[in-house]
Amino acid sequence: MPIYEYRCHRCQKEFSHLLLNLREERNIKCKYCGSKTLRKLISSFSVHQTEASRLANFDTSKPRGDDFYRDSRNIGLWAKKRMKEMGVDLGPKLDEIVERGRTGKILEDYEK
């Protein structure tokens, strides 16, 4: 039972419609003006990746904006990828260091 999105040619408004049967599509009308002159839109979607695939696809040479560095998960990803590129293998210890840095707990080590 897919949900399709449409744009009305008459009023230019967009709306979604749940189709229980594809034969219903010819009877769909604009929710706002009742016109049957509609255009089906491509819906947005997202793709979820594993941490391993994010790391494999991550390009450390690509310039990043400020928003990238505001997310602590991205900084850990960058650090892991750079260490891998440099041939440094800290094994599970690296994950622990990155997680402590990401959560701010690494600062506790310096306060003692």
Jmol script that loads the backbone (N, CA, C; Angstrom):
load data "model"
ATOM      1  N   MET A   1       0.843  -1.180   0.000  1.00  0.00           N
ATOM      2  CA  MET A   1       0.000   0.000   0.000  1.00  0.00           C
ATOM      3  C   MET A   1       0.891   1.248   0.000  1.00  0.00           C
ATOM      4  N   PRO A   2       1.299   1.665  -1.151  1.00  0.00           N
ATOM      5  CA  PRO A   2       2.192   2.823  -1.214  1.00  0.00           C
ATOM      6  C   PRO A   2       1.453   4.142  -1.021  1.00  0.00           C
ATOM      7  N   ILE A   3       2.202   5.098  -0.527  1.00  0.00           N
ATOM      8  CA  ILE A   3       1.711   6.467  -0.425  1.00  0.00           C
ATOM      9  C   ILE A   3       2.395   7.256  -1.536  1.00  0.00           C
ATOM     10  N   TYR A   4       1.595   7.859  -2.405  1.00  0.00           N
ATOM     11  CA  TYR A   4       2.133   8.647  -3.502  1.00  0.00           C
ATOM     12  C   TYR A   4       1.915  10.128  -3.233  1.00  0.00           C
ATOM     13  N   GLU A   5       2.784  10.925  -3.791  1.00  0.00           N
ATOM     14  CA  GLU A   5       2.656  12.377  -3.669  1.00  0.00           C
ATOM     15  C   GLU A   5       2.336  12.955  -5.034  1.00  0.00           C
ATOM     16  N   TYR A   6       1.482  13.971  -5.019  1.00  0.00           N
ATOM     17  CA  TYR A   6       1.024  14.588  -6.261  1.00  0.00           C
ATOM     18  C   TYR A   6       1.108  16.103  -6.157  1.00  0.00           C
ATOM     19  N   ARG A   7       1.226  16.756  -7.314  1.00  0.00           N
ATOM     20  CA  ARG A   7       1.111  18.212  -7.404  1.00  0.00           C
ATOM     21  C   ARG A   7      -0.023  18.509  -8.372  1.00  0.00           C
ATOM     22  N   CYS A   8      -0.914  19.390  -7.952  1.00  0.00           N
ATOM     23  CA  CYS A   8      -2.057  19.782  -8.769  1.00  0.00           C
ATOM     24  C   CYS A   8      -1.610  20.831  -9.793  1.00  0.00           C
ATOM     25  N   HIS A   9      -1.989  20.638 -11.053  1.00  0.00           N
ATOM     26  CA  HIS A   9      -1.637  21.614 -12.091  1.00  0.00           C
ATOM     27  C   HIS A   9      -2.435  22.904 -11.927  1.00  0.00           C
ATOM     28  N   ARG A  10      -3.646  22.803 -11.400  1.00  0.00           N
ATOM     29  CA  ARG A  10      -4.499  23.992 -11.277  1.00  0.00           C
ATOM     30  C   ARG A  10      -4.057  24.899 -10.121  1.00  0.00           C
ATOM     31  N   CYS A  11      -3.942  24.346  -8.912  1.00  0.00           N
ATOM     32  CA  CYS A  11      -3.637  25.181  -7.742  1.00  0.00           C
ATOM     33  C   CYS A  11      -2.185  25.091  -7.293  1.00  0.00           C
ATOM     34  N   GLN A  12      -1.398  24.193  -7.885  1.00  0.00           N
ATOM     35  CA  GLN A  12       0.029  24.014  -7.599  1.00  0.00           C
ATOM     36  C   GLN A  12       0.328  23.512  -6.187  1.00  0.00           C
ATOM     37  N   LYS A  13      -0.676  23.025  -5.486  1.00  0.00           N
ATOM     38  CA  LYS A  13      -0.436  22.490  -4.141  1.00  0.00           C
ATOM     39  C   LYS A  13      -0.054  21.017  -4.233  1.00  0.00           C
ATOM     40  N   GLU A  14       0.712  20.571  -3.240  1.00  0.00           N
ATOM     41  CA  GLU A  14       1.152  19.184  -3.173  1.00  0.00           C
ATOM     42  C   GLU A  14       0.411  18.467  -2.054  1.00  0.00           C
ATOM     43  N   PHE A  15       0.157  17.174  -2.284  1.00  0.00           N
ATOM     44  CA  PHE A  15      -0.510  16.366  -1.268  1.00  0.00           C
ATOM     45  C   PHE A  15      -0.129  14.907  -1.442  1.00  0.00           C
ATOM     46  N   SER A  16      -0.373  14.117  -0.407  1.00  0.00           N
ATOM     47  CA  SER A  16      -0.089  12.685  -0.422  1.00  0.00           C
ATOM     48  C   SER A  16      -1.393  11.914  -0.476  1.00  0.00           C
ATOM     49  N   HIS A  17      -1.320  10.719  -1.054  1.00  0.00           N
ATOM     50  CA  HIS A  17      -2.511   9.879  -1.127  1.00  0.00           C
ATOM     51  C   HIS A  17      -2.103   8.421  -0.979  1.00  0.00           C
ATOM     52  N   LEU A  18      -2.789   7.713  -0.093  1.00  0.00           N
ATOM     53  CA  LEU A  18      -2.559   6.286   0.122  1.00  0.00           C
ATOM     54  C   LEU A  18      -3.382   5.505  -0.893  1.00  0.00           C
ATOM     55  N   LEU A  19      -2.706   4.674  -1.685  1.00  0.00           N
ATOM     56  CA  LEU A  19      -3.409   3.864  -2.690  1.00  0.00           C
ATOM     57  C   LEU A  19      -3.531   2.436  -2.186  1.00  0.00           C
ATOM     58  N   LEU A  20      -4.747   1.998  -1.982  1.00  0.00           N
ATOM     59  CA  LEU A  20      -4.979   0.622  -1.573  1.00  0.00           C
ATOM     60  C   LEU A  20      -5.022  -0.286  -2.800  1.00  0.00           C
ATOM     61  N   ASN A  21      -5.332   0.295  -3.945  1.00  0.00           N
ATOM     62  CA  ASN A  21      -5.430  -0.449  -5.197  1.00  0.00           C
ATOM     63  C   ASN A  21      -4.980   0.488  -6.319  1.00  0.00           C
ATOM     64  N   LEU A  22      -4.100   0.035  -7.194  1.00  0.00           N
ATOM     65  CA  LEU A  22      -3.584   0.897  -8.263  1.00  0.00           C
ATOM     66  C   LEU A  22      -4.681   1.392  -9.190  1.00  0.00           C
ATOM     67  N   ARG A  23      -5.774   0.672  -9.292  1.00  0.00           N
ATOM     68  CA  ARG A  23      -6.888   1.131 -10.147  1.00  0.00           C
ATOM     69  C   ARG A  23      -7.527   2.411  -9.602  1.00  0.00           C
ATOM     70  N   GLU A  24      -7.336   2.675  -8.301  1.00  0.00           N
ATOM     71  CA  GLU A  24      -7.882   3.899  -7.693  1.00  0.00           C
ATOM     72  C   GLU A  24      -7.204   5.158  -8.229  1.00  0.00           C
ATOM     73  N   GLU A  25      -5.999   5.010  -8.768  1.00  0.00           N
ATOM     74  CA  GLU A  25      -5.206   6.180  -9.141  1.00  0.00           C
ATOM     75  C   GLU A  25      -5.940   7.085 -10.134  1.00  0.00           C
ATOM     76  N   ARG A  26      -6.691   6.519 -11.036  1.00  0.00           N
ATOM     77  CA  ARG A  26      -7.382   7.353 -12.037  1.00  0.00           C
ATOM     78  C   ARG A  26      -8.505   8.193 -11.418  1.00  0.00           C
ATOM     79  N   ASN A  27      -8.908   7.881 -10.179  1.00  0.00           N
ATOM     80  CA  ASN A  27      -9.990   8.623  -9.516  1.00  0.00           C
ATOM     81  C   ASN A  27      -9.488   9.655  -8.515  1.00  0.00           C
ATOM     82  N   ILE A  28      -8.184   9.805  -8.392  1.00  0.00           N
ATOM     83  CA  ILE A  28      -7.639  10.745  -7.407  1.00  0.00           C
ATOM     84  C   ILE A  28      -7.895  12.181  -7.847  1.00  0.00           C
ATOM     85  N   LYS A  29      -8.313  12.987  -6.885  1.00  0.00           N
ATOM     86  CA  LYS A  29      -8.555  14.415  -7.124  1.00  0.00           C
ATOM     87  C   LYS A  29      -7.732  15.216  -6.144  1.00  0.00           C
ATOM     88  N   CYS A  30      -7.411  16.446  -6.504  1.00  0.00           N
ATOM     89  CA  CYS A  30      -6.689  17.356  -5.619  1.00  0.00           C
ATOM     90  C   CYS A  30      -7.498  17.559  -4.344  1.00  0.00           C
ATOM     91  N   LYS A  31      -6.841  17.456  -3.223  1.00  0.00           N
ATOM     92  CA  LYS A  31      -7.508  17.645  -1.930  1.00  0.00           C
ATOM     93  C   LYS A  31      -7.925  19.089  -1.699  1.00  0.00           C
ATOM     94  N   TYR A  32      -7.343  20.004  -2.458  1.00  0.00           N
ATOM     95  CA  TYR A  32      -7.579  21.432  -2.228  1.00  0.00           C
ATOM     96  C   TYR A  32      -8.602  22.028  -3.189  1.00  0.00           C
ATOM     97  N   CYS A  33      -8.507  21.674  -4.487  1.00  0.00           N
ATOM     98  CA  CYS A  33      -9.408  22.307  -5.456  1.00  0.00           C
ATOM     99  C   CYS A  33     -10.259  21.303  -6.229  1.00  0.00           C
ATOM    100  N   GLY A  34     -10.001  20.003  -6.057  1.00  0.00           N
ATOM    101  CA  GLY A  34     -10.812  18.981  -6.703  1.00  0.00           C
ATOM    102  C   GLY A  34     -10.412  18.644  -8.141  1.00  0.00           C
ATOM    103  N   SER A  35      -9.371  19.267  -8.654  1.00  0.00           N
ATOM    104  CA  SER A  35      -8.928  19.005 -10.030  1.00  0.00           C
ATOM    105  C   SER A  35      -8.371  17.588 -10.161  1.00  0.00           C
ATOM    106  N   LYS A  36      -8.558  17.003 -11.346  1.00  0.00           N
ATOM    107  CA  LYS A  36      -7.997  15.683 -11.615  1.00  0.00           C
ATOM    108  C   LYS A  36      -6.712  15.780 -12.448  1.00  0.00           C
ATOM    109  N   THR A  37      -6.288  17.005 -12.737  1.00  0.00           N
ATOM    110  CA  THR A  37      -5.067  17.201 -13.504  1.00  0.00           C
ATOM    111  C   THR A  37      -3.901  17.269 -12.524  1.00  0.00           C
ATOM    112  N   LEU A  38      -3.290  16.124 -12.310  1.00  0.00           N
ATOM    113  CA  LEU A  38      -2.251  15.984 -11.291  1.00  0.00           C
ATOM    114  C   LEU A  38      -0.963  15.453 -11.905  1.00  0.00           C
ATOM    115  N   ARG A  39       0.102  15.717 -11.196  1.00  0.00           N
ATOM    116  CA  ARG A  39       1.408  15.179 -11.590  1.00  0.00           C
ATOM    117  C   ARG A  39       1.964  14.396 -10.407  1.00  0.00           C
ATOM    118  N   LYS A  40       2.365  13.140 -10.669  1.00  0.00           N
ATOM    119  CA  LYS A  40       2.939  12.320  -9.606  1.00  0.00           C
ATOM    120  C   LYS A  40       4.369  12.793  -9.361  1.00  0.00           C
ATOM    121  N   LEU A  41       4.719  12.965  -8.103  1.00  0.00           N
ATOM    122  CA  LEU A  41       6.044  13.439  -7.714  1.00  0.00           C
ATOM    123  C   LEU A  41       6.907  12.290  -7.237  1.00  0.00           C
ATOM    124  N   ILE A  42       8.194  12.506  -7.277  1.00  0.00           N
ATOM    125  CA  ILE A  42       9.123  11.535  -6.709  1.00  0.00           C
ATOM    126  C   ILE A  42       9.291  11.885  -5.239  1.00  0.00           C
ATOM    127  N   SER A  43       8.999  10.940  -4.390  1.00  0.00           N
ATOM    128  CA  SER A  43       9.069  11.168  -2.944  1.00  0.00           C
ATOM    129  C   SER A  43      10.515  11.140  -2.471  1.00  0.00           C
ATOM    130  N   SER A  44      10.784  11.886  -1.428  1.00  0.00           N
ATOM    131  CA  SER A  44      12.120  11.842  -0.830  1.00  0.00           C
ATOM    132  C   SER A  44      12.270  10.544  -0.039  1.00  0.00           C
ATOM    133  N   PHE A  45      13.482  10.126   0.153  1.00  0.00           N
ATOM    134  CA  PHE A  45      13.748   8.897   0.883  1.00  0.00           C
ATOM    135  C   PHE A  45      15.112   9.010   1.528  1.00  0.00           C
ATOM    136  N   SER A  46      15.402   8.096   2.417  1.00  0.00           N
ATOM    137  CA  SER A  46      16.722   8.068   3.043  1.00  0.00           C
ATOM    138  C   SER A  46      17.264   6.659   2.982  1.00  0.00           C
ATOM    139  N   VAL A  47      18.569   6.580   3.044  1.00  0.00           N
ATOM    140  CA  VAL A  47      19.244   5.293   3.010  1.00  0.00           C
ATOM    141  C   VAL A  47      20.053   5.172   4.293  1.00  0.00           C
ATOM    142  N   HIS A  48      19.861   4.088   4.989  1.00  0.00           N
ATOM    143  CA  HIS A  48      20.593   3.865   6.224  1.00  0.00           C
ATOM    144  C   HIS A  48      21.816   2.999   5.923  1.00  0.00           C
ATOM    145  N   GLN A  49      22.944   3.395   6.477  1.00  0.00           N
ATOM    146  CA  GLN A  49      24.176   2.662   6.261  1.00  0.00           C
ATOM    147  C   GLN A  49      24.701   2.128   7.593  1.00  0.00           C
ATOM    148  N   THR A  50      25.461   1.067   7.492  1.00  0.00           N
ATOM    149  CA  THR A  50      26.137   0.560   8.681  1.00  0.00           C
ATOM    150  C   THR A  50      27.346   1.457   8.945  1.00  0.00           C
ATOM    151  N   GLU A  51      27.882   1.371  10.127  1.00  0.00           N
ATOM    152  CA  GLU A  51      29.083   2.138  10.458  1.00  0.00           C
ATOM    153  C   GLU A  51      30.236   1.745   9.537  1.00  0.00           C
ATOM    154  N   ALA A  52      30.330   0.461   9.217  1.00  0.00           N
ATOM    155  CA  ALA A  52      31.404  -0.022   8.337  1.00  0.00           C
ATOM    156  C   ALA A  52      31.271   0.565   6.930  1.00  0.00           C
ATOM    157  N   SER A  53      30.055   0.634   6.407  1.00  0.00           N
ATOM    158  CA  SER A  53      29.882   1.185   5.057  1.00  0.00           C
ATOM    159  C   SER A  53      30.086   2.698   5.058  1.00  0.00           C
ATOM    160  N   ARG A  54      29.673   3.380   6.127  1.00  0.00           N
ATOM    161  CA  ARG A  54      29.935   4.821   6.224  1.00  0.00           C
ATOM    162  C   ARG A  54      31.435   5.078   6.218  1.00  0.00           C
ATOM    163  N   LEU A  55      32.176   4.270   6.949  1.00  0.00           N
ATOM    164  CA  LEU A  55      33.620   4.427   7.017  1.00  0.00           C
ATOM    165  C   LEU A  55      34.262   4.145   5.655  1.00  0.00           C
ATOM    166  N   ALA A  56      33.814   3.098   4.978  1.00  0.00           N
ATOM    167  CA  ALA A  56      34.372   2.735   3.675  1.00  0.00           C
ATOM    168  C   ALA A  56      34.115   3.822   2.629  1.00  0.00           C
ATOM    169  N   ASN A  57      32.955   4.474   2.686  1.00  0.00           N
ATOM    170  CA  ASN A  57      32.583   5.477   1.683  1.00  0.00           C
ATOM    171  C   ASN A  57      33.014   6.890   2.048  1.00  0.00           C
ATOM    172  N   PHE A  58      33.557   7.082   3.218  1.00  0.00           N
ATOM    173  CA  PHE A  58      33.901   8.422   3.698  1.00  0.00           C
ATOM    174  C   PHE A  58      35.177   8.923   3.033  1.00  0.00           C
ATOM    175  N   ASP A  59      35.123  10.143   2.508  1.00  0.00           N
ATOM    176  CA  ASP A  59      36.268  10.758   1.824  1.00  0.00           C
ATOM    177  C   ASP A  59      36.826  11.868   2.720  1.00  0.00           C
ATOM    178  N   THR A  60      37.988  11.619   3.324  1.00  0.00           N
ATOM    179  CA  THR A  60      38.571  12.593   4.256  1.00  0.00           C
ATOM    180  C   THR A  60      39.130  13.816   3.544  1.00  0.00           C
ATOM    181  N   SER A  61      39.354  13.723   2.237  1.00  0.00           N
ATOM    182  CA  SER A  61      39.929  14.874   1.514  1.00  0.00           C
ATOM    183  C   SER A  61      38.865  15.889   1.105  1.00  0.00           C
ATOM    184  N   LYS A  62      37.614  15.529   1.206  1.00  0.00           N
ATOM    185  CA  LYS A  62      36.523  16.424   0.815  1.00  0.00           C
ATOM    186  C   LYS A  62      36.362  17.539   1.851  1.00  0.00           C
ATOM    187  N   PRO A  63      36.286  18.799   1.408  1.00  0.00           N
ATOM    188  CA  PRO A  63      36.078  19.904   2.370  1.00  0.00           C
ATOM    189  C   PRO A  63      34.733  19.753   3.090  1.00  0.00           C
ATOM    190  N   ARG A  64      34.712  20.109   4.344  1.00  0.00           N
ATOM    191  CA  ARG A  64      33.499  20.008   5.168  1.00  0.00           C
ATOM    192  C   ARG A  64      33.121  21.372   5.712  1.00  0.00           C
ATOM    193  N   GLY A  65      31.830  21.600   5.849  1.00  0.00           N
ATOM    194  CA  GLY A  65      31.346  22.840   6.435  1.00  0.00           C
ATOM    195  C   GLY A  65      31.288  22.747   7.947  1.00  0.00           C
ATOM    196  N   ASP A  66      30.958  23.862   8.583  1.00  0.00           N
ATOM    197  CA  ASP A  66      30.873  23.903  10.046  1.00  0.00           C
ATOM    198  C   ASP A  66      29.852  22.920  10.601  1.00  0.00           C
ATOM    199  N   ASP A  67      28.760  22.700   9.887  1.00  0.00           N
ATOM    200  CA  ASP A  67      27.727  21.780  10.361  1.00  0.00           C
ATOM    201  C   ASP A  67      28.265  20.363  10.527  1.00  0.00           C
ATOM    202  N   PHE A  68      29.179  19.974   9.664  1.00  0.00           N
ATOM    203  CA  PHE A  68      29.755  18.641   9.742  1.00  0.00           C
ATOM    204  C   PHE A  68      30.451  18.439  11.086  1.00  0.00           C
ATOM    205  N   TYR A  69      31.219  19.431  11.511  1.00  0.00           N
ATOM    206  CA  TYR A  69      32.008  19.299  12.735  1.00  0.00           C
ATOM    207  C   TYR A  69      31.187  19.517  14.003  1.00  0.00           C
ATOM    208  N   ARG A  70      29.962  19.975  13.883  1.00  0.00           N
ATOM    209  CA  ARG A  70      29.097  20.121  15.054  1.00  0.00           C
ATOM    210  C   ARG A  70      28.531  18.784  15.512  1.00  0.00           C
ATOM    211  N   ASP A  71      28.565  17.796  14.625  1.00  0.00           N
ATOM    212  CA  ASP A  71      28.070  16.458  14.963  1.00  0.00           C
ATOM    213  C   ASP A  71      29.267  15.607  15.379  1.00  0.00           C
ATOM    214  N   SER A  72      29.331  15.263  16.641  1.00  0.00           N
ATOM    215  CA  SER A  72      30.495  14.544  17.165  1.00  0.00           C
ATOM    216  C   SER A  72      30.683  13.172  16.519  1.00  0.00           C
ATOM    217  N   ARG A  73      29.625  12.590  15.985  1.00  0.00           N
ATOM    218  CA  ARG A  73      29.773  11.297  15.303  1.00  0.00           C
ATOM    219  C   ARG A  73      30.631  11.447  14.057  1.00  0.00           C
ATOM    220  N   ASN A  74      30.526  12.577  13.382  1.00  0.00           N
ATOM    221  CA  ASN A  74      31.311  12.805  12.172  1.00  0.00           C
ATOM    222  C   ASN A  74      32.793  12.952  12.487  1.00  0.00           C
ATOM    223  N   ILE A  75      33.098  13.576  13.592  1.00  0.00           N
ATOM    224  CA  ILE A  75      34.508  13.757  13.973  1.00  0.00           C
ATOM    225  C   ILE A  75      35.129  12.392  14.247  1.00  0.00           C
ATOM    226  N   GLY A  76      34.416  11.515  14.944  1.00  0.00           N
ATOM    227  CA  GLY A  76      34.908  10.163  15.189  1.00  0.00           C
ATOM    228  C   GLY A  76      35.091   9.386  13.904  1.00  0.00           C
ATOM    229  N   LEU A  77      34.154   9.541  12.967  1.00  0.00           N
ATOM    230  CA  LEU A  77      34.252   8.878  11.678  1.00  0.00           C
ATOM    231  C   LEU A  77      35.487   9.358  10.929  1.00  0.00           C
ATOM    232  N   TRP A  78      35.703  10.668  10.935  1.00  0.00           N
ATOM    233  CA  TRP A  78      36.872  11.248  10.262  1.00  0.00           C
ATOM    234  C   TRP A  78      38.165  10.702  10.885  1.00  0.00           C
ATOM    235  N   ALA A  79      38.214  10.654  12.208  1.00  0.00           N
ATOM    236  CA  ALA A  79      39.418  10.177  12.899  1.00  0.00           C
ATOM    237  C   ALA A  79      39.695   8.711  12.562  1.00  0.00           C
ATOM    238  N   LYS A  80      38.654   7.887  12.566  1.00  0.00           N
ATOM    239  CA  LYS A  80      38.832   6.474  12.240  1.00  0.00           C
ATOM    240  C   LYS A  80      39.354   6.289  10.815  1.00  0.00           C
ATOM    241  N   LYS A  81      38.771   7.038   9.885  1.00  0.00           N
ATOM    242  CA  LYS A  81      39.169   6.899   8.488  1.00  0.00           C
ATOM    243  C   LYS A  81      40.610   7.374   8.274  1.00  0.00           C
ATOM    244  N   ARG A  82      40.984   8.498   8.898  1.00  0.00           N
ATOM    245  CA  ARG A  82      42.351   9.015   8.739  1.00  0.00           C
ATOM    246  C   ARG A  82      43.365   8.043   9.308  1.00  0.00           C
ATOM    247  N   MET A  83      43.066   7.460  10.458  1.00  0.00           N
ATOM    248  CA  MET A  83      43.994   6.487  11.039  1.00  0.00           C
ATOM    249  C   MET A  83      44.136   5.268  10.145  1.00  0.00           C
ATOM    250  N   LYS A  84      43.029   4.845   9.545  1.00  0.00           N
ATOM    251  CA  LYS A  84      43.077   3.706   8.633  1.00  0.00           C
ATOM    252  C   LYS A  84      43.925   4.055   7.408  1.00  0.00           C
ATOM    253  N   GLU A  85      43.764   5.271   6.877  1.00  0.00           N
ATOM    254  CA  GLU A  85      44.542   5.715   5.719  1.00  0.00           C
ATOM    255  C   GLU A  85      46.037   5.789   6.039  1.00  0.00           C
ATOM    256  N   MET A  86      46.363   6.121   7.282  1.00  0.00           N
ATOM    257  CA  MET A  86      47.767   6.235   7.685  1.00  0.00           C
ATOM    258  C   MET A  86      48.354   4.902   8.144  1.00  0.00           C
ATOM    259  N   GLY A  87      47.539   3.861   8.154  1.00  0.00           N
ATOM    260  CA  GLY A  87      48.034   2.541   8.539  1.00  0.00           C
ATOM    261  C   GLY A  87      48.100   2.318  10.030  1.00  0.00           C
ATOM    262  N   VAL A  88      47.435   3.144  10.793  1.00  0.00           N
ATOM    263  CA  VAL A  88      47.412   2.995  12.255  1.00  0.00           C
ATOM    264  C   VAL A  88      46.226   2.114  12.622  1.00  0.00           C
ATOM    265  N   ASP A  89      46.481   1.051  13.358  1.00  0.00           N
ATOM    266  CA  ASP A  89      45.410   0.155  13.780  1.00  0.00           C
ATOM    267  C   ASP A  89      45.420   0.052  15.297  1.00  0.00           C
ATOM    268  N   LEU A  90      44.489   0.752  15.918  1.00  0.00           N
ATOM    269  CA  LEU A  90      44.380   0.691  17.373  1.00  0.00           C
ATOM    270  C   LEU A  90      43.344  -0.332  17.816  1.00  0.00           C
ATOM    271  N   GLY A  91      42.738  -1.006  16.851  1.00  0.00           N
ATOM    272  CA  GLY A  91      41.750  -2.031  17.169  1.00  0.00           C
ATOM    273  C   GLY A  91      40.593  -1.470  17.962  1.00  0.00           C
ATOM    274  N   PRO A  92      40.050  -2.239  18.899  1.00  0.00           N
ATOM    275  CA  PRO A  92      38.908  -1.791  19.688  1.00  0.00           C
ATOM    276  C   PRO A  92      39.236  -0.571  20.559  1.00  0.00           C
ATOM    277  N   LYS A  93      40.518  -0.356  20.851  1.00  0.00           N
ATOM    278  CA  LYS A  93      40.920   0.794  21.666  1.00  0.00           C
ATOM    279  C   LYS A  93      40.523   2.099  20.990  1.00  0.00           C
ATOM    280  N   LEU A  94      40.639   2.154  19.650  1.00  0.00           N
ATOM    281  CA  LEU A  94      40.260   3.365  18.916  1.00  0.00           C
ATOM    282  C   LEU A  94      38.777   3.668  19.096  1.00  0.00           C
ATOM    283  N   ASP A  95      37.933   2.646  18.986  1.00  0.00           N
ATOM    284  CA  ASP A  95      36.494   2.850  19.179  1.00  0.00           C
ATOM    285  C   ASP A  95      36.203   3.419  20.564  1.00  0.00           C
ATOM    286  N   GLU A  96      36.913   2.909  21.559  1.00  0.00           N
ATOM    287  CA  GLU A  96      36.731   3.394  22.929  1.00  0.00           C
ATOM    288  C   GLU A  96      37.152   4.867  23.041  1.00  0.00           C
ATOM    289  N   ILE A  97      38.298   5.216  22.457  1.00  0.00           N
ATOM    290  CA  ILE A  97      38.788   6.602  22.501  1.00  0.00           C
ATOM    291  C   ILE A  97      37.819   7.537  21.793  1.00  0.00           C
ATOM    292  N   VAL A  98      37.370   7.130  20.610  1.00  0.00           N
ATOM    293  CA  VAL A  98      36.435   7.962  19.842  1.00  0.00           C
ATOM    294  C   VAL A  98      35.138   8.161  20.609  1.00  0.00           C
ATOM    295  N   GLU A  99      34.612   7.097  21.201  1.00  0.00           N
ATOM    296  CA  GLU A  99      33.360   7.202  21.952  1.00  0.00           C
ATOM    297  C   GLU A  99      33.529   8.098  23.180  1.00  0.00           C
ATOM    298  N   ARG A 100      34.649   7.988  23.872  1.00  0.00           N
ATOM    299  CA  ARG A 100      34.894   8.859  25.034  1.00  0.00           C
ATOM    300  C   ARG A 100      35.020  10.318  24.596  1.00  0.00           C
ATOM    301  N   GLY A 101      35.632  10.541  23.458  1.00  0.00           N
ATOM    302  CA  GLY A 101      35.742  11.910  22.938  1.00  0.00           C
ATOM    303  C   GLY A 101      34.398  12.448  22.489  1.00  0.00           C
ATOM    304  N   ARG A 102      33.621  11.607  21.831  1.00  0.00           N
ATOM    305  CA  ARG A 102      32.317  12.016  21.315  1.00  0.00           C
ATOM    306  C   ARG A 102      31.355  12.397  22.434  1.00  0.00           C
ATOM    307  N   THR A 103      31.422  11.676  23.543  1.00  0.00           N
ATOM    308  CA  THR A 103      30.502  11.928  24.653  1.00  0.00           C
ATOM    309  C   THR A 103      31.036  12.939  25.660  1.00  0.00           C
ATOM    310  N   GLY A 104      32.289  13.379  25.473  1.00  0.00           N
ATOM    311  CA  GLY A 104      32.880  14.344  26.390  1.00  0.00           C
ATOM    312  C   GLY A 104      33.529  13.709  27.600  1.00  0.00           C
ATOM    313  N   LYS A 105      33.472  12.394  27.721  1.00  0.00           N
ATOM    314  CA  LYS A 105      34.046  11.708  28.881  1.00  0.00           C
ATOM    315  C   LYS A 105      35.568  11.722  28.862  1.00  0.00           C
ATOM    316  N   ILE A 106      36.158  11.966  27.699  1.00  0.00           N
ATOM    317  CA  ILE A 106      37.608  11.985  27.601  1.00  0.00           C
ATOM    318  C   ILE A 106      38.193  13.139  28.422  1.00  0.00           C
ATOM    319  N   LEU A 107      37.415  14.188  28.629  1.00  0.00           N
ATOM    320  CA  LEU A 107      37.865  15.320  29.419  1.00  0.00           C
ATOM    321  C   LEU A 107      38.033  14.958  30.897  1.00  0.00           C
ATOM    322  N   GLU A 108      37.263  13.952  31.327  1.00  0.00           N
ATOM    323  CA  GLU A 108      37.371  13.506  32.721  1.00  0.00           C
ATOM    324  C   GLU A 108      38.774  12.999  33.021  1.00  0.00           C
ATOM    325  N   ASP A 109      39.444  12.423  32.021  1.00  0.00           N
ATOM    326  CA  ASP A 109      40.795  11.909  32.221  1.00  0.00           C
ATOM    327  C   ASP A 109      41.784  13.029  32.544  1.00  0.00           C
ATOM    328  N   TYR A 110      41.537  14.201  31.993  1.00  0.00           N
ATOM    329  CA  TYR A 110      42.440  15.332  32.186  1.00  0.00           C
ATOM    330  C   TYR A 110      42.121  16.150  33.435  1.00  0.00           C
ATOM    331  N   GLU A 111      40.925  15.959  33.968  1.00  0.00           N
ATOM    332  CA  GLU A 111      40.530  16.690  35.164  1.00  0.00           C
ATOM    333  C   GLU A 111      41.057  16.027  36.422  1.00  0.00           C
ATOM    334  N   LYS A 112      41.467  14.795  36.338  1.00  0.00           N
ATOM    335  CA  LYS A 112      41.934  14.051  37.525  1.00  0.00           C
ATOM    336  C   LYS A 112      43.339  14.411  37.884  1.00  0.00           C
TER     337      LYS A 112
END
end "model"
wireframe off; spacefill off
backbone 0.3
color backbone group
